[in-house]
Amino acid sequence: MILVTPFYSILNVAQDIYWMFPLSFLLKDKFESWRKVEGINVDSLLIIAEQDEVIAPKYGHNLANYFASKPKLKVKVIIGAGHNNIAEFMQ
């Protein structure tokens, strides 16, 4: 499985941007990726854009922590890449 610019919960990503709103009450689905990790039993690669301006790299690294018990996880940080130009750095 390959995840590009992953996050562990969209709530945390949204709270970075819209900190002034009570998003925990407003978001119906929080897309909690970390809750799905337990059921993943395949080799996994998390690709994180170092300069991601939409999904901060810390959220990809936080998700990686939930994979700690999985034997086949690789995290690749793409140096200099942003959210919308990560493909340009992966040649």
N, CA, C and O atoms as a CHARMM CRD file, in Angstrom:
* protein
*
  364
    1    1 MET  N      0.84000  -1.15100   0.00000 PROA 1      0.00000
    2    1 MET  CA     0.00000   0.00000   0.00000 PROA 1      0.00000
    3    1 MET  C      0.89800   1.23100   0.00000 PROA 1      0.00000
    4    1 MET  O      1.90700   1.27600   0.70400 PROA 1      0.00000
    5    2 ILE  N      0.52400   2.22000  -0.78900 PROA 2      0.00000
    6    2 ILE  CA     1.26300   3.48000  -0.83300 PROA 2      0.00000
    7    2 ILE  C      0.31100   4.61600  -0.47100 PROA 2      0.00000
    8    2 ILE  O     -0.75400   4.76300  -1.07200 PROA 2      0.00000
    9    3 LEU  N      0.70300   5.40800   0.50700 PROA 3      0.00000
   10    3 LEU  CA    -0.06100   6.58400   0.90100 PROA 3      0.00000
   11    3 LEU  C      0.79500   7.81100   0.62500 PROA 3      0.00000
   12    3 LEU  O      1.92300   7.90700   1.10800 PROA 3      0.00000
   13    4 VAL  N      0.26500   8.74200  -0.14300 PROA 4      0.00000
   14    4 VAL  CA     0.98700   9.96700  -0.48800 PROA 4      0.00000
   15    4 VAL  C      0.37200  11.12200   0.29000 PROA 4      0.00000
   16    4 VAL  O     -0.84400  11.31200   0.26800 PROA 4      0.00000
   17    5 THR  N      1.19600  11.87900   0.96400 PROA 5      0.00000
   18    5 THR  CA     0.81800  12.98200   1.86100 PROA 5      0.00000
   19    5 THR  C     -0.30600  12.55000   2.81400 PROA 5      0.00000
   20    5 THR  O     -1.37400  13.16100   2.84500 PROA 5      0.00000
   21    6 PRO  N     -0.05100  11.49500   3.58600 PROA 6      0.00000
   22    6 PRO  CA    -1.09100  10.97200   4.47200 PROA 6      0.00000
   23    6 PRO  C     -1.28300  11.80900   5.73200 PROA 6      0.00000
   24    6 PRO  O     -0.45200  12.64800   6.07900 PROA 6      0.00000
   25    7 PHE  N     -2.39200  11.55800   6.39900 PROA 7      0.00000
   26    7 PHE  CA    -2.69200  12.21100   7.67100 PROA 7      0.00000
   27    7 PHE  C     -3.34200  11.18800   8.57600 PROA 7      0.00000
   28    7 PHE  O     -3.88000  10.19000   8.09600 PROA 7      0.00000
   29    8 TYR  N     -3.30200  11.41800   9.87500 PROA 8      0.00000
   30    8 TYR  CA    -3.92900  10.45500  10.77900 PROA 8      0.00000
   31    8 TYR  C     -5.35700  10.83700  11.10200 PROA 8      0.00000
   32    8 TYR  O     -6.14000   9.97400  11.49800 PROA 8      0.00000
   33    9 SER  N     -5.72900  12.10400  10.94800 PROA 9      0.00000
   34    9 SER  CA    -7.11000  12.53300  11.13600 PROA 9      0.00000
   35    9 SER  C     -7.30500  13.86400  10.42200 PROA 9      0.00000
   36    9 SER  O     -6.51500  14.78900  10.61200 PROA 9      0.00000
   37   10 ILE  N     -8.33800  13.97200   9.61300 PROA 10     0.00000
   38   10 ILE  CA    -8.58900  15.22500   8.90200 PROA 10     0.00000
   39   10 ILE  C     -8.98100  16.32600   9.88600 PROA 10     0.00000
   40   10 ILE  O     -8.81400  17.51000   9.59000 PROA 10     0.00000
   41   11 LEU  N     -9.49000  15.95000  11.03400 PROA 11     0.00000
   42   11 LEU  CA    -9.84500  16.94300  12.05300 PROA 11     0.00000
   43   11 LEU  C     -8.61600  17.76800  12.43000 PROA 11     0.00000
   44   11 LEU  O     -8.69400  18.99500  12.50400 PROA 11     0.00000
   45   12 ASN  N     -7.50100  17.11600  12.66400 PROA 12     0.00000
   46   12 ASN  CA    -6.28100  17.83700  13.04700 PROA 12     0.00000
   47   12 ASN  C     -5.77800  18.73400  11.93000 PROA 12     0.00000
   48   12 ASN  O     -5.30700  19.84200  12.18700 PROA 12     0.00000
   49   13 VAL  N     -5.87100  18.26800  10.70600 PROA 13     0.00000
   50   13 VAL  CA    -5.45100  19.07000   9.56400 PROA 13     0.00000
   51   13 VAL  C     -6.33100  20.31400   9.46200 PROA 13     0.00000
   52   13 VAL  O     -5.82700  21.42600   9.30100 PROA 13     0.00000
   53   14 ALA  N     -7.63400  20.12300   9.55700 PROA 14     0.00000
   54   14 ALA  CA    -8.57100  21.24300   9.46100 PROA 14     0.00000
   55   14 ALA  C     -8.40500  22.22600  10.61400 PROA 14     0.00000
   56   14 ALA  O     -8.54000  23.43500  10.42200 PROA 14     0.00000
   57   15 GLN  N     -8.11700  21.72400  11.80000 PROA 15     0.00000
   58   15 GLN  CA    -7.94300  22.61400  12.95000 PROA 15     0.00000
   59   15 GLN  C     -6.72600  23.51900  12.79500 PROA 15     0.00000
   60   15 GLN  O     -6.71200  24.62700  13.32900 PROA 15     0.00000
   61   16 ASP  N     -5.70500  23.06500  12.07200 PROA 16     0.00000
   62   16 ASP  CA    -4.54800  23.92100  11.79500 PROA 16     0.00000
   63   16 ASP  C     -4.96300  25.13700  10.96700 PROA 16     0.00000
   64   16 ASP  O     -4.46000  26.24200  11.17500 PROA 16     0.00000
   65   17 ILE  N     -5.87600  24.92600  10.03500 PROA 17     0.00000
   66   17 ILE  CA    -6.29200  25.98000   9.12100 PROA 17     0.00000
   67   17 ILE  C     -7.41700  26.83100   9.72000 PROA 17     0.00000
   68   17 ILE  O     -7.37100  28.06000   9.67400 PROA 17     0.00000
   69   18 TYR  N     -8.41800  26.16200  10.27800 PROA 18     0.00000
   70   18 TYR  CA    -9.61400  26.84500  10.80300 PROA 18     0.00000
   71   18 TYR  C     -9.66500  26.72800  12.32000 PROA 18     0.00000
   72   18 TYR  O    -10.64400  26.24200  12.88500 PROA 18     0.00000
   73   19 TRP  N     -8.61500  27.17300  12.96000 PROA 19     0.00000
   74   19 TRP  CA    -8.45700  27.04000  14.40700 PROA 19     0.00000
   75   19 TRP  C     -9.55300  27.75300  15.19300 PROA 19     0.00000
   76   19 TRP  O     -9.79600  27.41400  16.35100 PROA 19     0.00000
   77   20 MET  N    -10.21800  28.73200  14.58400 PROA 20     0.00000
   78   20 MET  CA   -11.19300  29.53300  15.31100 PROA 20     0.00000
   79   20 MET  C    -12.58600  28.89300  15.38000 PROA 20     0.00000
   80   20 MET  O    -13.47500  29.41700  16.05200 PROA 20     0.00000
   81   21 PHE  N    -12.77700  27.76800  14.69300 PROA 21     0.00000
   82   21 PHE  CA   -14.07900  27.10000  14.68000 PROA 21     0.00000
   83   21 PHE  C    -14.04000  25.80800  15.50300 PROA 21     0.00000
   84   21 PHE  O    -13.00300  25.14900  15.57700 PROA 21     0.00000
   85   22 PRO  N    -15.17100  25.44800  16.11900 PROA 22     0.00000
   86   22 PRO  CA   -15.23700  24.19100  16.89400 PROA 22     0.00000
   87   22 PRO  C    -15.41600  22.98700  15.95900 PROA 22     0.00000
   88   22 PRO  O    -16.48400  22.37500  15.92500 PROA 22     0.00000
   89   23 LEU  N    -14.38600  22.66100  15.21900 PROA 23     0.00000
   90   23 LEU  CA   -14.49300  21.64000  14.17800 PROA 23     0.00000
   91   23 LEU  C    -14.81200  20.25300  14.71300 PROA 23     0.00000
   92   23 LEU  O    -15.40900  19.44300  14.00400 PROA 23     0.00000
   93   24 SER  N    -14.43000  19.96700  15.93900 PROA 24     0.00000
   94   24 SER  CA   -14.73400  18.64300  16.48200 PROA 24     0.00000
   95   24 SER  C    -16.25200  18.42500  16.54400 PROA 24     0.00000
   96   24 SER  O    -16.72400  17.28800  16.52400 PROA 24     0.00000
   97   25 PHE  N    -16.99800  19.51400  16.61900 PROA 25     0.00000
   98   25 PHE  CA   -18.46700  19.41500  16.62200 PROA 25     0.00000
   99   25 PHE  C    -19.04500  19.54600  15.21800 PROA 25     0.00000
  100   25 PHE  O    -20.12700  19.02500  14.94700 PROA 25     0.00000
  101   26 LEU  N    -18.34700  20.22700  14.33200 PROA 26     0.00000
  102   26 LEU  CA   -18.86500  20.51400  13.00000 PROA 26     0.00000
  103   26 LEU  C    -18.59300  19.41100  11.97800 PROA 26     0.00000
  104   26 LEU  O    -19.39800  19.19700  11.07100 PROA 26     0.00000
  105   27 LEU  N    -17.46300  18.71000  12.11800 PROA 27     0.00000
  106   27 LEU  CA   -17.13100  17.66500  11.14600 PROA 27     0.00000
  107   27 LEU  C    -17.90300  16.38500  11.44000 PROA 27     0.00000
  108   27 LEU  O    -17.82100  15.83400  12.53800 PROA 27     0.00000
  109   28 LYS  N    -18.64500  15.92500  10.45700 PROA 28     0.00000
  110   28 LYS  CA   -19.38600  14.67700  10.61500 PROA 28     0.00000
  111   28 LYS  C    -18.45000  13.46700  10.56800 PROA 28     0.00000
  112   28 LYS  O    -18.52100  12.58200  11.42100 PROA 28     0.00000
  113   29 ASP  N    -17.57700  13.44200   9.56400 PROA 29     0.00000
  114   29 ASP  CA   -16.61000  12.35300   9.43700 PROA 29     0.00000
  115   29 ASP  C    -15.21400  12.93700   9.62500 PROA 29     0.00000
  116   29 ASP  O    -14.82100  13.86100   8.91300 PROA 29     0.00000
  117   30 LYS  N    -14.48200  12.40800  10.56400 PROA 30     0.00000
  118   30 LYS  CA   -13.16400  12.94500  10.89200 PROA 30     0.00000
  119   30 LYS  C    -12.04500  12.21800  10.13400 PROA 30     0.00000
  120   30 LYS  O    -10.87000  12.53900  10.31300 PROA 30     0.00000
  121   31 PHE  N    -12.39700  11.25300   9.29900 PROA 31     0.00000
  122   31 PHE  CA   -11.42200  10.50900   8.49600 PROA 31     0.00000
  123   31 PHE  C    -10.19900  10.13600   9.33400 PROA 31     0.00000
  124   31 PHE  O     -9.08000  10.56600   9.05100 PROA 31     0.00000
  125   32 GLU  N    -10.42800   9.35200  10.34000 PROA 32     0.00000
  126   32 GLU  CA    -9.37100   8.95000  11.27100 PROA 32     0.00000
  127   32 GLU  C     -8.60200   7.75800  10.70600 PROA 32     0.00000
  128   32 GLU  O     -8.90600   6.60200  11.00100 PROA 32     0.00000
  129   33 SER  N     -7.61700   8.06300   9.90100 PROA 33     0.00000
  130   33 SER  CA    -6.81400   7.02700   9.24000 PROA 33     0.00000
  131   33 SER  C     -6.15100   6.09900  10.24200 PROA 33     0.00000
  132   33 SER  O     -6.00400   4.90600   9.97300 PROA 33     0.00000
  133   34 TRP  N     -5.75500   6.61700  11.37600 PROA 34     0.00000
  134   34 TRP  CA    -5.06100   5.82300  12.38400 PROA 34     0.00000
  135   34 TRP  C     -5.90300   4.64600  12.85100 PROA 34     0.00000
  136   34 TRP  O     -5.36200   3.61900  13.25900 PROA 34     0.00000
  137   35 ARG  N     -7.21200   4.78500  12.79600 PROA 35     0.00000
  138   35 ARG  CA    -8.09900   3.69100  13.21900 PROA 35     0.00000
  139   35 ARG  C     -8.06000   2.50800  12.25000 PROA 35     0.00000
  140   35 ARG  O     -8.41100   1.39100  12.63000 PROA 35     0.00000
  141   36 LYS  N     -7.64500   2.73400  11.02600 PROA 36     0.00000
  142   36 LYS  CA    -7.60800   1.68800   9.99900 PROA 36     0.00000
  143   36 LYS  C     -6.32200   0.88100  10.01800 PROA 36     0.00000
  144   36 LYS  O     -6.26900  -0.20500   9.44100 PROA 36     0.00000
  145   37 VAL  N     -5.29200   1.38800  10.66600 PROA 37     0.00000
  146   37 VAL  CA    -3.96200   0.77000  10.61500 PROA 37     0.00000
  147   37 VAL  C     -3.97800  -0.65800  11.14600 PROA 37     0.00000
  148   37 VAL  O     -3.29700  -1.52300  10.59500 PROA 37     0.00000
  149   38 GLU  N     -4.71600  -0.91300  12.16900 PROA 38     0.00000
  150   38 GLU  CA    -4.73500  -2.25000  12.77600 PROA 38     0.00000
  151   38 GLU  C     -5.10200  -3.32900  11.76200 PROA 38     0.00000
  152   38 GLU  O     -4.59000  -4.44600  11.84000 PROA 38     0.00000
  153   39 GLY  N     -5.97700  -3.01300  10.81700 PROA 39     0.00000
  154   39 GLY  CA    -6.42200  -3.98800   9.83200 PROA 39     0.00000
  155   39 GLY  C     -5.52500  -4.10200   8.60800 PROA 39     0.00000
  156   39 GLY  O     -5.83000  -4.87200   7.69700 PROA 39     0.00000
  157   40 ILE  N     -4.43800  -3.36200   8.56400 PROA 40     0.00000
  158   40 ILE  CA    -3.53900  -3.38500   7.40600 PROA 40     0.00000
  159   40 ILE  C     -2.45500  -4.44300   7.63200 PROA 40     0.00000
  160   40 ILE  O     -1.72200  -4.40400   8.62000 PROA 40     0.00000
  161   41 ASN  N     -2.37600  -5.37800   6.69900 PROA 41     0.00000
  162   41 ASN  CA    -1.40800  -6.46400   6.83400 PROA 41     0.00000
  163   41 ASN  C     -0.54800  -6.61700   5.58400 PROA 41     0.00000
  164   41 ASN  O     -0.17500  -7.73000   5.21300 PROA 41     0.00000
  165   42 VAL  N     -0.23700  -5.50900   4.94400 PROA 42     0.00000
  166   42 VAL  CA     0.60100  -5.53200   3.74300 PROA 42     0.00000
  167   42 VAL  C      1.76200  -4.55600   3.92800 PROA 42     0.00000
  168   42 VAL  O      1.71600  -3.67300   4.78400 PROA 42     0.00000
  169   43 ASP  N      2.80200  -4.73100   3.11200 PROA 43     0.00000
  170   43 ASP  CA     3.90000  -3.76900   3.11500 PROA 43     0.00000
  171   43 ASP  C      3.32700  -2.39100   2.80200 PROA 43     0.00000
  172   43 ASP  O      2.45900  -2.25600   1.93900 PROA 43     0.00000
  173   44 SER  N      3.80600  -1.38500   3.49400 PROA 44     0.00000
  174   44 SER  CA     3.25200  -0.04500   3.32700 PROA 44     0.00000
  175   44 SER  C      4.35600   0.98800   3.17600 PROA 44     0.00000
  176   44 SER  O      5.41600   0.88600   3.79300 PROA 44     0.00000
  177   45 LEU  N      4.08500   1.98300   2.34400 PROA 45     0.00000
  178   45 LEU  CA     5.00000   3.09300   2.10500 PROA 45     0.00000
  179   45 LEU  C      4.23400   4.38700   2.31700 PROA 45     0.00000
  180   45 LEU  O      3.21200   4.61900   1.67100 PROA 45     0.00000
  181   46 LEU  N      4.71900   5.22500   3.21500 PROA 46     0.00000
  182   46 LEU  CA     4.14200   6.54500   3.43000 PROA 46     0.00000
  183   46 LEU  C      5.07700   7.54700   2.77300 PROA 46     0.00000
  184   46 LEU  O      6.25500   7.62200   3.12200 PROA 46     0.00000
  185   47 ILE  N      4.56000   8.31400   1.82800 PROA 47     0.00000
  186   47 ILE  CA     5.34900   9.32700   1.13500 PROA 47     0.00000
  187   47 ILE  C      4.89600  10.69400   1.64200 PROA 47     0.00000
  188   47 ILE  O      3.72900  11.06600   1.51600 PROA 47     0.00000
  189   48 ILE  N      5.84100  11.42900   2.21400 PROA 48     0.00000
  190   48 ILE  CA     5.54600  12.71100   2.85100 PROA 48     0.00000
  191   48 ILE  C      6.30600  13.80800   2.12000 PROA 48     0.00000
  192   48 ILE  O      7.51000  13.69200   1.88800 PROA 48     0.00000
  193   49 ALA  N      5.59300  14.87800   1.75900 PROA 49     0.00000
  194   49 ALA  CA     6.22600  16.03800   1.12400 PROA 49     0.00000
  195   49 ALA  C      6.79400  16.94000   2.21800 PROA 49     0.00000
  196   49 ALA  O      6.06400  17.40300   3.09400 PROA 49     0.00000
  197   50 GLU  N      8.08700  17.18100   2.15800 PROA 50     0.00000
  198   50 GLU  CA     8.76500  17.94900   3.20300 PROA 50     0.00000
  199   50 GLU  C      8.17400  19.35000   3.37900 PROA 50     0.00000
  200   50 GLU  O      8.06800  19.83600   4.50600 PROA 50     0.00000
  201   51 GLN  N      7.79300  19.99500   2.29600 PROA 51     0.00000
  202   51 GLN  CA     7.28900  21.36300   2.34200 PROA 51     0.00000
  203   51 GLN  C      5.77400  21.42400   2.10700 PROA 51     0.00000
  204   51 GLN  O      5.26900  22.42100   1.59000 PROA 51     0.00000
  205   52 ASP  N      5.05700  20.37800   2.47800 PROA 52     0.00000
  206   52 ASP  CA     3.61200  20.31400   2.23500 PROA 52     0.00000
  207   52 ASP  C      2.90400  21.45500   2.94700 PROA 52     0.00000
  208   52 ASP  O      2.98600  21.58000   4.16900 PROA 52     0.00000
  209   53 GLU  N      2.21600  22.27800   2.18600 PROA 53     0.00000
  210   53 GLU  CA     1.51000  23.42500   2.72800 PROA 53     0.00000
  211   53 GLU  C      0.03000  23.14300   3.00000 PROA 53     0.00000
  212   53 GLU  O     -0.67000  24.00500   3.53100 PROA 53     0.00000
  213   54 VAL  N     -0.45200  21.95700   2.64600 PROA 54     0.00000
  214   54 VAL  CA    -1.84800  21.57300   2.88400 PROA 54     0.00000
  215   54 VAL  C     -1.93700  20.59700   4.05000 PROA 54     0.00000
  216   54 VAL  O     -2.68100  20.82700   5.00300 PROA 54     0.00000
  217   55 ILE  N     -1.18400  19.51700   3.97300 PROA 55     0.00000
  218   55 ILE  CA    -1.15000  18.52100   5.04100 PROA 55     0.00000
  219   55 ILE  C      0.26400  18.53000   5.61100 PROA 55     0.00000
  220   55 ILE  O      1.18400  17.96200   5.02100 PROA 55     0.00000
  221   56 ALA  N      0.42600  19.16800   6.74100 PROA 56     0.00000
  222   56 ALA  CA     1.74800  19.31800   7.35100 PROA 56     0.00000
  223   56 ALA  C      2.41000  17.94700   7.51700 PROA 56     0.00000
  224   56 ALA  O      1.74500  16.97500   7.87600 PROA 56     0.00000
  225   57 PRO  N      3.71800  17.86900   7.25600 PROA 57     0.00000
  226   57 PRO  CA     4.43300  16.59700   7.36900 PROA 57     0.00000
  227   57 PRO  C      4.24500  15.90400   8.71900 PROA 57     0.00000
  228   57 PRO  O      4.29900  14.67600   8.79000 PROA 57     0.00000
  229   58 LYS  N      4.02800  16.66300   9.77900 PROA 58     0.00000
  230   58 LYS  CA     3.86500  16.05700  11.10400 PROA 58     0.00000
  231   58 LYS  C      2.69100  15.07400  11.12500 PROA 58     0.00000
  232   58 LYS  O      2.70800  14.11600  11.89700 PROA 58     0.00000
  233   59 TYR  N      1.68500  15.29500  10.29600 PROA 59     0.00000
  234   59 TYR  CA     0.53900  14.38600  10.29900 PROA 59     0.00000
  235   59 TYR  C      0.86900  13.05000   9.66000 PROA 59     0.00000
  236   59 TYR  O      0.34000  12.02000  10.07900 PROA 59     0.00000
  237   60 GLY  N      1.72200  13.04700   8.66800 PROA 60     0.00000
  238   60 GLY  CA     2.19500  11.79200   8.08400 PROA 60     0.00000
  239   60 GLY  C      3.06800  11.03000   9.06200 PROA 60     0.00000
  240   60 GLY  O      2.96400   9.81000   9.18600 PROA 60     0.00000
  241   61 HSD  N      3.93400  11.76500   9.75900 PROA 61     0.00000
  242   61 HSD  CA     4.79500  11.12700  10.76000 PROA 61     0.00000
  243   61 HSD  C      3.96100  10.59500  11.93300 PROA 61     0.00000
  244   61 HSD  O      4.25700   9.53100  12.47600 PROA 61     0.00000
  245   62 ASN  N      2.93100  11.32900  12.31500 PROA 62     0.00000
  246   62 ASN  CA     2.04300  10.84500  13.38600 PROA 62     0.00000
  247   62 ASN  C      1.34600   9.55400  12.96900 PROA 62     0.00000
  248   62 ASN  O      1.21200   8.63400  13.77600 PROA 62     0.00000
  249   63 LEU  N      0.90200   9.48000  11.71400 PROA 63     0.00000
  250   63 LEU  CA     0.27500   8.25100  11.22600 PROA 63     0.00000
  251   63 LEU  C      1.28800   7.11200  11.24400 PROA 63     0.00000
  252   63 LEU  O      0.94100   5.98200  11.58800 PROA 63     0.00000
  253   64 ALA  N      2.51800   7.39300  10.88200 PROA 64     0.00000
  254   64 ALA  CA     3.56300   6.36100  10.88600 PROA 64     0.00000
  255   64 ALA  C      3.73100   5.75000  12.27200 PROA 64     0.00000
  256   64 ALA  O      4.02600   4.56100  12.38800 PROA 64     0.00000
  257   65 ASN  N      3.54900   6.53600  13.31300 PROA 65     0.00000
  258   65 ASN  CA     3.65200   6.00600  14.67900 PROA 65     0.00000
  259   65 ASN  C      2.64200   4.89700  14.93700 PROA 65     0.00000
  260   65 ASN  O      2.91300   3.98500  15.71800 PROA 65     0.00000
  261   66 TYR  N      1.49200   4.96100  14.29700 PROA 66     0.00000
  262   66 TYR  CA     0.47200   3.92000  14.48200 PROA 66     0.00000
  263   66 TYR  C      0.85200   2.62800  13.75800 PROA 66     0.00000
  264   66 TYR  O      0.30200   1.56800  14.05400 PROA 66     0.00000
  265   67 PHE  N      1.77600   2.70900  12.82500 PROA 67     0.00000
  266   67 PHE  CA     2.27600   1.53100  12.11600 PROA 67     0.00000
  267   67 PHE  C      3.42300   0.86700  12.86400 PROA 67     0.00000
  268   67 PHE  O      3.99500  -0.10400  12.36800 PROA 67     0.00000
  269   68 ALA  N      3.76800   1.36100  14.02900 PROA 68     0.00000
  270   68 ALA  CA     4.94700   0.88500  14.75600 PROA 68     0.00000
  271   68 ALA  C      4.96000  -0.63300  14.94100 PROA 68     0.00000
  272   68 ALA  O      6.02500  -1.25200  14.94500 PROA 68     0.00000
  273   69 SER  N      3.79500  -1.22100  15.09300 PROA 69     0.00000
  274   69 SER  CA     3.74000  -2.66900  15.31200 PROA 69     0.00000
  275   69 SER  C      3.77500  -3.46000  13.99700 PROA 69     0.00000
  276   69 SER  O      3.80100  -4.69100  14.01100 PROA 69     0.00000
  277   70 LYS  N      3.77500  -2.75400  12.87500 PROA 70     0.00000
  278   70 LYS  CA     3.79100  -3.41400  11.57200 PROA 70     0.00000
  279   70 LYS  C      5.23700  -3.59800  11.10900 PROA 70     0.00000
  280   70 LYS  O      6.02600  -2.65400  11.16600 PROA 70     0.00000
  281   71 PRO  N      5.59200  -4.79000  10.65400 PROA 71     0.00000
  282   71 PRO  CA     6.99200  -5.05800  10.30000 PROA 71     0.00000
  283   71 PRO  C      7.43800  -4.42500   8.98600 PROA 71     0.00000
  284   71 PRO  O      8.63600  -4.20700   8.80300 PROA 71     0.00000
  285   72 LYS  N      6.54500  -4.13000   8.08600 PROA 72     0.00000
  286   72 LYS  CA     6.94000  -3.70200   6.74000 PROA 72     0.00000
  287   72 LYS  C      6.46000  -2.28900   6.42700 PROA 72     0.00000
  288   72 LYS  O      5.66000  -2.08900   5.51300 PROA 72     0.00000
  289   73 LEU  N      6.94500  -1.31900   7.18000 PROA 73     0.00000
  290   73 LEU  CA     6.61000   0.08200   6.91700 PROA 73     0.00000
  291   73 LEU  C      7.86500   0.82700   6.49500 PROA 73     0.00000
  292   73 LEU  O      8.92500   0.68000   7.10300 PROA 73     0.00000
  293   74 LYS  N      7.73100   1.62800   5.44600 PROA 74     0.00000
  294   74 LYS  CA     8.80000   2.52400   5.03800 PROA 74     0.00000
  295   74 LYS  C      8.20300   3.92000   4.91500 PROA 74     0.00000
  296   74 LYS  O      7.12600   4.09700   4.34700 PROA 74     0.00000
  297   75 VAL  N      8.90900   4.90600   5.45100 PROA 75     0.00000
  298   75 VAL  CA     8.50100   6.30100   5.34200 PROA 75     0.00000
  299   75 VAL  C      9.53400   7.01500   4.48700 PROA 75     0.00000
  300   75 VAL  O     10.73000   6.97600   4.77900 PROA 75     0.00000
  301   76 LYS  N      9.07000   7.66300   3.43800 PROA 76     0.00000
  302   76 LYS  CA     9.96100   8.39500   2.52900 PROA 76     0.00000
  303   76 LYS  C      9.54600   9.86400   2.53000 PROA 76     0.00000
  304   76 LYS  O      8.43000  10.20400   2.13600 PROA 76     0.00000
  305   77 VAL  N     10.44600  10.72100   2.97100 PROA 77     0.00000
  306   77 VAL  CA    10.20600  12.16600   2.93900 PROA 77     0.00000
  307   77 VAL  C     10.83700  12.70600   1.65700 PROA 77     0.00000
  308   77 VAL  O     12.02800  12.51400   1.41100 PROA 77     0.00000
  309   78 ILE  N     10.03100  13.37600   0.84900 PROA 78     0.00000
  310   78 ILE  CA    10.51500  13.93800  -0.40600 PROA 78     0.00000
  311   78 ILE  C     10.97600  15.37100  -0.12900 PROA 78     0.00000
  312   78 ILE  O     10.16100  16.27800   0.03700 PROA 78     0.00000
  313   79 ILE  N     12.27300  15.55300  -0.08400 PROA 79     0.00000
  314   79 ILE  CA    12.88600  16.83500   0.25100 PROA 79     0.00000
  315   79 ILE  C     12.53300  17.89500  -0.79300 PROA 79     0.00000
  316   79 ILE  O     12.67000  17.67200  -1.99500 PROA 79     0.00000
  317   80 GLY  N     12.07800  19.04700  -0.31000 PROA 80     0.00000
  318   80 GLY  CA    11.75800  20.17600  -1.17400 PROA 80     0.00000
  319   80 GLY  C     10.37700  20.13700  -1.79900 PROA 80     0.00000
  320   80 GLY  O      9.93000  21.13600  -2.36300 PROA 80     0.00000
  321   81 ALA  N      9.68600  18.99800  -1.71000 PROA 81     0.00000
  322   81 ALA  CA     8.37500  18.85100  -2.35400 PROA 81     0.00000
  323   81 ALA  C      7.27100  19.48100  -1.52200 PROA 81     0.00000
  324   81 ALA  O      7.29800  19.46600  -0.29100 PROA 81     0.00000
  325   82 GLY  N      6.28900  20.04100  -2.24200 PROA 82     0.00000
  326   82 GLY  CA     5.07900  20.55900  -1.61500 PROA 82     0.00000
  327   82 GLY  C      3.90500  19.64800  -1.93500 PROA 82     0.00000
  328   82 GLY  O      4.06800  18.63200  -2.61100 PROA 82     0.00000
  329   83 HSD  N      2.73900  20.00400  -1.45800 PROA 83     0.00000
  330   83 HSD  CA     1.55700  19.15900  -1.65000 PROA 83     0.00000
  331   83 HSD  C      1.18800  19.01400  -3.12700 PROA 83     0.00000
  332   83 HSD  O      0.83400  17.92700  -3.58200 PROA 83     0.00000
  333   84 ASN  N      1.27400  20.10100  -3.85600 PROA 84     0.00000
  334   84 ASN  CA     0.80700  20.08500  -5.23800 PROA 84     0.00000
  335   84 ASN  C      1.89900  19.82400  -6.27400 PROA 84     0.00000
  336   84 ASN  O      1.61400  19.74800  -7.46900 PROA 84     0.00000
  337   85 ASN  N      3.13200  19.68800  -5.82900 PROA 85     0.00000
  338   85 ASN  CA     4.18800  19.41200  -6.81600 PROA 85     0.00000
  339   85 ASN  C      5.03900  18.18800  -6.44200 PROA 85     0.00000
  340   85 ASN  O      6.14200  18.02100  -6.96100 PROA 85     0.00000
  341   86 ILE  N      4.54300  17.35800  -5.57100 PROA 86     0.00000
  342   86 ILE  CA     5.31000  16.19300  -5.10500 PROA 86     0.00000
  343   86 ILE  C      5.68400  15.26800  -6.26100 PROA 86     0.00000
  344   86 ILE  O      6.75900  14.66800  -6.24600 PROA 86     0.00000
  345   87 ALA  N      4.82000  15.14500  -7.25500 PROA 87     0.00000
  346   87 ALA  CA     5.09900  14.25500  -8.38100 PROA 87     0.00000
  347   87 ALA  C      6.33100  14.70700  -9.16600 PROA 87     0.00000
  348   87 ALA  O      7.03900  13.88000  -9.74000 PROA 87     0.00000
  349   88 GLU  N      6.58500  16.00600  -9.19100 PROA 88     0.00000
  350   88 GLU  CA     7.73700  16.53400  -9.91100 PROA 88     0.00000
  351   88 GLU  C      9.05300  16.10800  -9.26800 PROA 88     0.00000
  352   88 GLU  O     10.09200  16.09200  -9.92700 PROA 88     0.00000
  353   89 PHE  N      9.01000  15.76500  -7.98900 PROA 89     0.00000
  354   89 PHE  CA    10.21300  15.37000  -7.25800 PROA 89     0.00000
  355   89 PHE  C     10.43200  13.85800  -7.25000 PROA 89     0.00000
  356   89 PHE  O     11.44800  13.38100  -6.74300 PROA 89     0.00000
  357   90 MET  N      9.50100  13.11500  -7.79800 PROA 90     0.00000
  358   90 MET  CA     9.55800  11.65200  -7.72700 PROA 90     0.00000
  359   90 MET  C      9.85100  11.05500  -9.11700 PROA 90     0.00000
  360   90 MET  O      9.05800  10.27700  -9.64700 PROA 90     0.00000
  361   91 GLN  N     10.97400  11.42400  -9.67800 PROA 91     0.00000
  362   91 GLN  CA    11.30000  10.91600 -11.00900 PROA 91     0.00000
  363   91 GLN  C     12.48500  10.00000 -10.97100 PROA 91     0.00000
  364   91 GLN  O     12.89700   9.48000 -12.00800 PROA 91     0.00000
